[in-house]
Amino acid sequence: MLGHPLPPRAAPRLLAAGGALVLAAPVLPALAGPVPELPVLAEGEPPAIAYAAQGPEVSGGASLAEAPSLEPGLHRDVLERGGAESGEDGTVKYYRIAVEDGQRVHAAATIAAPPVAGGLPEESTPLTLDVSFLTAGGEACDDTGRTDVGESQEGDGPITTTAVSEAMGPDGCAGEELFVKVAREGPKDREDPLPVELQLAVQPAGLGGGAPALEEPLEDDGARPVAPEDPEPLEPGRSIADATEVAPGSHVLELVPGETALLRLPVQEGQRLRWRTEIVSAPEDEPGQLSLRVLDAVRAPVAVNGGRSAIGSAGTVRGGGMAAPVDLGNRASDQDSIRSAWLPGTHTIQMHRMQRTAGADPAGDERVRLILTLEVEGDPAEDAAEGPVLELGDIRTGPGTAVVLRLAGAGALGLVGLALAAAGAFVLRPRRT
């Protein structure tokens, strides 16, 4: 049950394609027999289940002076080396973006190492990114510290780091351009180049806000159990940039160790995302752990009571939801969980089945089958404002010819280069004043 009532403009209403969702769920068949091992791939080529960095290629500079100029949107680069120890810098690159007085920049960088053949070592090998802002004079221009999303201690699956700059101008940072510093940290696959997705967005001056939608966060056990319209497993995206678009409702997924699944759907002002997972079938012997996280349109984490947990046996249920309906005013909340639910637009559900430890019983590597239910509660707010909120640029990839780039090194991650869809800039809209 919810711990607090929603405000009138966010009265609960379950949205779904084709009308209300059916509340009776059929029993899905368990898997028959063991799952075959993953196919043997050429050296440097990742399995299809792994995270695949995407976006138009850029090459960051080794100094502020050499930093290339970038537009808001999605970009892909390669960071050649990791650090010797946890938190120690390896490759560092710089990029610049034009700004005006009053504007802020939102930056997000996503990196992923390929799954380890035979399982993860017992000793953790961290992988993280440091994302920060500098002026042309080399002065720090960070409004908030970095936020890491993912299994960074093990370097397992996609790891995203986000940061927001201070406002430009006399009372903030000086200059007509801002520099983004991205540093690869940690010893995971230290000698192997790894691709990184860099997403930049510009926040206009004078962005409206107001009071938070709620004073205290909602408590939520998750979405209601509903039947999937399609009993066959959904094909998820393998990058935040190409997350599979879904409607509210239930979807069947099957995951093996090291697999990343990404889905997306819109959540607007006045609405709240709720989720539920139910294990249908899983190996009896230590199937490992599963993580579920939600990211907003600038890849910042949204609190939904997700995170990492043991998979459990058939019938295991987990769930949660946003701590408040999305509202621009939530940025002023003293509660971290409410403050995270401020940006309307595309939200990405990131699921990752953790790799198992080397030497574990192979029987635990069999597929896990689950039902993921996504519920969007509430009507879009009547007072949602018009005009741009954030200038995101192109943040999605579209159909095109895939080009595989094999990088040298035993653990190097292959890249899939996709042409950008000519869909134009993705723009969100602020509150009317």
Sequence and secondary structure as in RCSB ss.txt:
>XXXX:A:sequence
MLGHPLPPRAAPRLLAAGGALVLAAPVLPALAGPVPELPVLAEGEPPAIAYAAQGPEVSGGASLAEAPSLEPGLH
RDVLERGGAESGEDGTVKYYRIAVEDGQRVHAAATIAAPPVAGGLPEESTPLTLDVSFLTAGGEACDDTGRTDVG
ESQEGDGPITTTAVSEAMGPDGCAGEELFVKVAREGPKDREDPLPVELQLAVQPAGLGGGAPALEEPLEDDGARP
VAPEDPEPLEPGRSIADATEVAPGSHVLELVPGETALLRLPVQEGQRLRWRTEIVSAPEDEPGQLSLRVLDAVRA
PVAVNGGRSAIGSAGTVRGGGMAAPVDLGNRASDQDSIRSAWLPGTHTIQMHRMQRTAGADPAGDERVRLILTLE
VEGDPAEDAAEGPVLELGDIRTGPGTAVVLRLAGAGALGLVGLALAAAGAFVLRPRRT
>XXXX:A:secstr
  SS   GGG   EE TTSS            S         TT   TTS    S B   BSSSTT  B  SEEE
EEEE    SSTT EEEEEEEEEE  TT EEEEEEEE     TT B SS    EEEEEEE TTS B BSS  EEEE
ETTTTEEEEEEEEEB  BSTTSB SSEEEEEEEEESSTTTTS EEEEEEEEEE TT    S S SS         
   S  S    BSSGGG EE  SEEEEEEE TT EEEEEEEE TT EEEEEEEEEE  SS   EEEEEEE TTS 
EEEEEEEEEE  STT EEEEE SS   GGGGG SSHHHHT    EEEEEEEEE   BTTS GGGGS EEEEEEEE
EES   TT   S S EEEB    S   EEE  SSTT   EEE        EE      
